[in-house]
Amino acid sequence: MDNPDWVPPTAPTREKDREYWLASGQARLRRQLELNEQNINVAKNVIIFLGDGLSIPTLAATRMYMGGEELELSFETFPHTGLAKTYCINYQVSDSACTAAAILTGVKNNYGTIGVSGHVPLRNCPLSLQESNRLTSILKYAQEDGRSTGIVTNTRITHATPAVAYAVSGARYWEDDTELPPGCVDIATQLVHGDIGTNLTVALGGGSRHFYPTETLDRNGEPGRRTDGRNLVDEWINDAVGRGRIDHAHHDNLAKLALDETVELHRAVESAVQQLDESVQETLVLVTADHSHTFTIGGYPVRGNDILSTGDFSRIDRMPFFTLAYANGPSYADHFYENGGRRNPDDMRDRFHDPDFTYPAGVPYEDETHGGDDVAVFAKGPWAHIFSGLYEQHVIGHGLLFAACLGPDTFQQSDACRERLRGAFPDPNGP
């Protein structure tokens, strides 16, 4: 070591005793054994929490941000956990459209396409219209079975992730008619007039600009983007007489904001589970992410160090460096000089807790990219155990349909499933 006076950091007092680890290990083992019972009821209700961009490093950083490495987020206490592989069929690193298709339809497809098979290249309108290329989301199967469906998001409701629930499109970018090729229907219109959208019980989200014509202002005072002159909000009203902006924060290298959003997801899941009450044994709750980010936790920070601060010191350039960083993104110039040398983080110390403070990116890029690593899957309720292990992301979609006895596939139509359905939904007129 360079510093002869260096003293190793000390651990929390109770963790120095072997008895602490022996007792906590046995307690966790007992909990695992208690949770090993398998619930094989029909999932009459399915709640999917999809944290957009909720990478595994984001989970770990959020625990530290909330107050301790040893903490658990609400959904991290779920009894069953798995890992899902997130690639699109034509890209190693995915976007929200192809990953949402895997989760909500059970089919992997091309980058950027909404609810269509891999035979449809990005921005191909004619092929997206062919019935053989169109995918069916779990919401459609649920509606056909007479169940209520809904979408709640704190991003645009026409954004790629929620759009897969109700729309089919050759491109995630066709949220309104601005760039729409002739013959196709934009995503906002499908929400208002599509066969799934018109039957949603709940639809809450942002992005109102895609529903208002250009010559008007939406309810936030922003100009509309529709060039066809239609006001879809009015049309929806006349016809009527999966939180997580973690992704957007990471794209801007705004680590603190991403952690704040993850805390909100933690609270939302906690609240939902608390409200299940008697229906808890017949409700499948699944928490996962669509994809990862290039977000990392690095260096050797001591226990309890502020996760938003610097955590280690480089002996090469003689400066501290941040525990949190990105492989690429727009913040490169905020942390590096034109000659490539690093800016000193000590000069930024008064801004570490500012939500607008960007964290360093190793490569300059206009918009930080997604990551290609696996994402975690947390499950609780009927058939939650089938989401354990490592699998392709589209297996989640098949598992959801199976647990709820929905869809046309063999397992869902088996005698065993029909028997479970009779128990879950007894005939009101008797046997």
Salt bridges, closest charged atoms under 4 A:
ASP2 OD2 - ARG315 NE 3.69
ASP2 OD2 - ARG318 NH1 3.64
GLU15 OE1 - ARG303 NH1 2.83
GLU19 OE2 - ARG18 NE 3.52
ASP52 OD1 - HIS291 NE2 3.05
GLU69 OE1 - ARG303 NE 2.99
GLU70 OE1 - ARG303 NH2 3.47
GLU72 OE2 - ARG28 NH1 2.90
GLU72 OE1 - ARG31 NH1 3.55
GLU76 OE2 - ARG63 NH2 2.77
ASP95 OD2 - ARG172 NH1 3.00
ASP145 OD2 - ARG147 NE 2.91
GLU175 OE1 - ARG156 NE 2.87
GLU175 OE1 - HIS210 NE2 3.27
ASP176 OD2 - HIS210 ND1 2.61
GLU179 OE1 - ARG123 NH1 3.83
ASP186 OD2 - ARG226 NH2 2.79
ASP195 OD2 - LYS140 NZ 3.26
ASP228 OD2 - ARG226 NH2 2.76
GLU235 OE1 - HIS193 NE2 2.62
GLU235 OE1 - ARG230 NH2 2.92
ASP239 OD2 - HIS193 ND1 3.32
ASP247 OD1 - HIS251 NE2 3.26
ASP247 OD1 - HIS291 NE2 3.43
ASP247 OD1 - HIS293 NE2 2.79
ASP247 OD1 - HIS370 NE2 3.18
ASP260 OD2 - LYS256 NZ 2.97
GLU264 OE2 - ARG267 NH1 2.83
GLU282 OE1 - LYS44 NZ 3.83
ASP290 OD2 - HIS291 NE2 3.42
ASP306 OD2 - HIS353 NE2 2.85
ASP317 OD2 - ARG342 NE 2.73
ASP346 OD1 - ARG349 NH2 2.56
ASP367 OD2 - HIS251 ND1 3.66
GLU368 OE1 - HIS251 ND1 3.78
GLU368 OE1 - HIS293 ND1 2.66
GLU392 OE2 - LYS85 NZ 3.39
GLU392 OE1 - LYS108 NZ 3.10
ASP409 OD2 - HIS398 ND1 3.91
ASP415 OD1 - ARG418 NH2 2.66
GLU419 OE1 - ARG422 NH2 2.52
